[in-house]
Amino acid sequence: MKFSCLIVDDEPYAIEIIESYVQQLSSLHLAGKCKNALEATQILNETKIDILFLDIEMPFLNGVDMIRGLNYKPKVILITAFRDYAVDGYELDVTDYLLKPVPFPRFNQAVNKAIASLTKTAATGDEKQKDHIFFKVDKKLVSVKLDDILYIESLKDYVRVKTAAESFIVYQTMNSLQEKLPESNFFRIQKSYIVALNKIKSIEGNMVEVACEKIPISRNCKDEVLQLILSKGISGLK
């Protein structure tokens, strides 16, 4: 099994060294290289990354602030020339903290630590057992129960999360959010909408009704949605 990784550093030579280390490990797949945190955030919003090799002192946005702003966090290995951020790394629960220049054995040790943590999570199914998800809303993390979500609407680089009690706008792509939702109950009925299957009240023509709102469904998805509803014994459908 290969784990995807991303290198983020504003020094080309530092990127080259870490890339050469990654190439020595058959357990890793290099998904990308970024020169700053803004580029990296874009990739993390669109692609699932398992391990993040992250420098701290970078232009525009430093690595610590980048971690704090992520909607989901891969296993983070900080690689920096500065010792002063060790406390920040501890508070942010990073996997490891490496000082440049990093010898390969120390790098390998950090990777093994990250993989062990990822493997344990996968084996225990911790991610699947969660009944809530965190969204970053107005500079704070908001916990939302998965069972409270009715549907999610794409607004280009943002999404609108609709629950029975409220709705809020989140800076996140549909693709990255879809990866975090359990496939057992959330289905993307078309490019711009993800709905909770157990909240669908009816399907008529090319529309599904969720909480008294009618949402268009792709013609190609209609049969699949019906099959999923029937296979899961969801009885709320009229």
C-alpha positions as CSV (number, residue, x, y, z in Angstrom):
1,M,0.0,0.0,0.0
2,K,1.3,3.4,-0.9
3,F,0.6,6.6,1.0
4,S,0.3,9.9,-0.8
5,C,2.5,12.7,0.3
6,L,3.0,16.4,-0.4
7,I,6.2,18.5,0.0
8,V,5.9,22.2,0.8
9,D,9.0,24.3,1.0
10,D,10.1,27.6,-0.5
11,E,13.7,26.4,-1.0
12,P,14.2,24.4,-4.2
13,Y,17.2,22.6,-2.8
14,A,15.2,21.5,0.3
15,I,12.5,20.1,-1.9
16,E,15.1,18.2,-4.0
17,I,16.5,16.5,-0.8
18,I,13.1,15.5,0.5
19,E,12.0,14.3,-2.9
20,S,15.1,12.1,-3.1
21,Y,14.3,10.6,0.3
22,V,10.7,9.9,-0.8
23,Q,11.9,8.1,-3.9
24,Q,13.9,5.7,-1.7
25,L,10.7,4.6,0.1
26,S,8.4,2.2,-1.7
27,S,5.6,3.0,0.7
28,L,5.3,6.6,-0.4
29,H,3.8,8.2,-3.6
30,L,4.7,11.8,-4.2
31,A,1.5,13.6,-5.1
32,G,3.0,17.1,-5.5
33,K,5.6,19.7,-4.6
34,C,4.7,23.3,-3.6
35,K,6.8,26.4,-3.0
36,N,4.4,28.0,-0.6
37,A,1.5,27.2,1.7
38,L,-1.1,28.8,-0.6
39,E,-0.4,26.4,-3.4
40,A,-0.4,23.5,-0.9
41,T,-3.8,24.5,0.5
42,Q,-5.3,24.4,-2.9
43,I,-4.0,20.9,-3.5
44,L,-5.2,19.7,-0.1
45,N,-8.7,21.0,-0.9
46,E,-8.8,19.0,-4.0
47,T,-6.7,15.9,-3.3
48,K,-6.5,13.5,-0.3
49,I,-3.0,13.7,1.1
50,D,-1.8,11.2,3.7
51,I,1.5,12.7,4.8
52,L,2.5,16.4,4.6
53,F,6.2,17.4,4.7
54,L,6.0,21.0,5.6
55,D,8.4,23.8,6.1
56,I,7.4,26.6,8.4
57,E,9.1,29.9,7.4
58,M,7.6,30.6,4.0
59,P,6.2,33.7,2.2
60,F,2.6,34.7,2.3
61,L,1.5,32.1,4.9
62,N,3.8,30.2,7.2
63,G,3.4,26.5,7.8
64,V,1.9,26.8,11.3
65,D,-0.9,29.1,10.2
66,M,-1.5,26.8,7.3
67,I,-2.1,23.8,9.6
68,R,-4.4,25.8,11.8
69,G,-6.5,26.7,8.7
70,L,-7.0,23.2,7.2
71,N,-10.4,21.7,7.2
72,Y,-8.8,18.3,7.5
73,K,-5.3,17.4,8.6
74,P,-3.0,14.8,7.1
75,K,-0.2,13.4,9.2
76,V,2.1,16.5,9.3
77,I,5.9,16.2,9.5
78,L,7.4,19.6,10.1
79,I,10.8,20.1,8.5
80,T,12.5,23.4,9.4
81,A,15.7,25.1,10.2
82,F,14.2,26.8,13.3
83,R,13.9,25.2,16.7
84,D,11.5,27.9,18.0
85,Y,8.4,26.3,16.5
86,A,8.7,23.0,18.5
87,V,6.0,24.1,20.9
88,D,3.6,25.1,18.1
89,G,4.2,21.7,16.6
90,Y,3.3,20.0,19.8
91,E,0.1,22.1,20.2
92,L,-1.0,21.2,16.7
93,D,-0.4,17.5,17.2
94,V,2.0,17.1,14.3
95,T,3.5,13.6,13.8
96,D,7.1,14.7,14.0
97,Y,9.4,17.7,14.0
98,L,12.6,17.5,12.0
99,L,15.5,20.0,12.0
100,K,17.4,20.8,8.8
101,P,19.6,19.3,7.5
102,V,17.6,16.1,7.9
103,P,19.5,12.8,7.7
104,F,17.7,10.0,5.9
105,P,17.5,7.7,8.9
106,R,15.7,10.4,10.9
107,F,13.4,11.1,7.9
108,N,12.6,7.4,7.6
109,Q,11.8,7.2,11.3
110,A,9.3,10.0,11.0
111,V,7.7,8.4,7.9
112,N,7.3,5.1,9.7
113,K,5.7,6.9,12.7
114,A,3.2,8.6,10.3
115,I,2.4,5.3,8.5
116,A,1.9,3.5,11.8
117,S,-0.6,6.1,12.8
118,L,-2.4,6.0,9.4
119,T,-2.5,2.2,9.5
120,K,-4.0,2.1,13.0
121,T,-6.7,4.6,12.0
122,A,-7.6,2.5,9.0
123,A,-7.7,-0.8,10.9
124,T,-9.9,0.5,13.7
125,G,-12.2,2.4,11.4
126,D,-12.0,5.5,13.5
127,E,-12.8,7.8,10.6
128,K,-15.9,5.8,9.7
129,Q,-17.1,5.7,13.2
130,K,-17.2,9.5,13.7
131,D,-20.7,10.9,13.9
132,H,-19.7,14.5,13.2
133,I,-17.5,16.6,10.9
134,F,-15.7,19.9,11.5
135,F,-16.1,22.9,9.2
136,K,-14.1,26.2,9.3
137,V,-16.7,29.0,9.6
138,D,-15.7,32.6,10.2
139,K,-12.2,31.7,11.5
140,K,-13.5,29.0,13.9
141,L,-14.0,25.3,13.7
142,V,-17.7,24.3,14.0
143,S,-18.7,20.7,14.8
144,V,-21.7,19.4,12.9
145,K,-23.4,16.1,13.4
146,L,-23.5,14.1,10.1
147,D,-27.1,13.1,10.8
148,D,-28.1,16.8,10.9
149,I,-26.9,17.5,7.4
150,L,-29.7,17.7,4.8
151,Y,-27.7,18.6,1.7
152,I,-24.6,20.4,0.5
153,E,-24.6,22.9,-2.4
154,S,-21.5,23.9,-4.4
155,L,-20.8,27.6,-4.8
156,K,-17.7,27.5,-6.9
157,D,-14.8,27.6,-4.4
158,Y,-17.2,27.4,-1.5
159,V,-20.0,25.1,-0.3
160,R,-23.3,25.8,1.5
161,V,-24.0,23.2,4.2
162,K,-27.7,23.0,5.0
163,T,-29.0,21.5,8.2
164,A,-32.5,21.5,9.7
165,A,-31.5,24.3,12.0
166,E,-29.1,26.5,10.0
167,S,-27.0,26.9,6.9
168,F,-23.5,28.2,6.5
169,I,-20.9,28.9,3.9
170,V,-17.5,27.0,4.0
171,Y,-14.4,27.7,1.9
172,Q,-14.0,24.2,0.6
173,T,-14.4,22.3,-2.7
174,M,-17.1,19.7,-3.2
175,N,-14.5,17.1,-4.2
176,S,-12.5,17.4,-1.0
177,L,-15.7,17.5,1.2
178,Q,-17.2,14.4,-0.6
179,E,-14.1,12.4,0.4
180,K,-14.8,13.1,4.1
181,L,-18.5,12.1,4.1
182,P,-19.5,8.4,4.6
183,E,-20.6,6.9,1.3
184,S,-23.2,4.9,3.2
185,N,-25.5,7.9,3.5
186,F,-24.3,10.8,1.3
187,F,-24.6,10.8,-2.5
188,R,-23.7,13.4,-5.1
189,I,-26.8,13.6,-7.1
190,Q,-25.3,16.0,-9.6
191,K,-22.2,18.2,-9.9
192,S,-23.5,20.9,-7.5
193,Y,-25.3,18.9,-4.8
194,I,-24.6,16.2,-2.3
195,V,-27.7,15.0,-0.4
196,A,-28.2,12.8,2.7
197,L,-30.1,9.7,1.4
198,N,-32.1,9.3,4.6
199,K,-33.4,12.9,4.3
200,I,-34.9,12.4,0.9
201,K,-38.7,12.6,1.2
202,S,-39.6,12.0,-2.5
203,I,-38.3,11.6,-6.0
204,E,-40.4,12.9,-8.9
205,G,-39.1,13.4,-12.4
206,N,-35.7,14.9,-12.2
207,M,-36.2,16.4,-8.7
208,V,-35.6,15.1,-5.2
209,E,-37.4,16.6,-2.2
210,V,-35.3,17.3,0.9
211,A,-36.8,19.2,3.8
212,C,-39.5,20.8,1.6
213,E,-36.8,21.9,-0.9
214,K,-36.7,20.4,-4.4
215,I,-33.2,19.7,-5.8
216,P,-32.4,18.7,-9.4
217,I,-30.9,15.3,-9.8
218,S,-28.9,14.0,-12.8
219,R,-30.8,11.7,-15.0
220,N,-27.9,9.2,-14.8
221,C,-28.0,9.2,-11.0
222,K,-31.7,8.7,-10.4
223,D,-31.8,4.9,-10.7
224,E,-28.7,4.6,-8.6
225,V,-30.2,6.7,-5.8
226,L,-33.3,4.6,-5.8
227,Q,-31.3,1.4,-5.6
228,L,-29.3,2.8,-2.7
229,I,-32.4,3.8,-0.9
230,L,-34.0,0.4,-1.3
231,S,-30.9,-1.5,-0.5
232,K,-30.4,0.4,2.8
233,G,-34.1,0.0,3.8
234,I,-34.6,3.7,4.1
235,S,-38.3,4.1,4.5
236,G,-38.8,7.8,4.6
237,L,-39.1,8.0,0.8
238,K,-42.7,8.6,-0.4
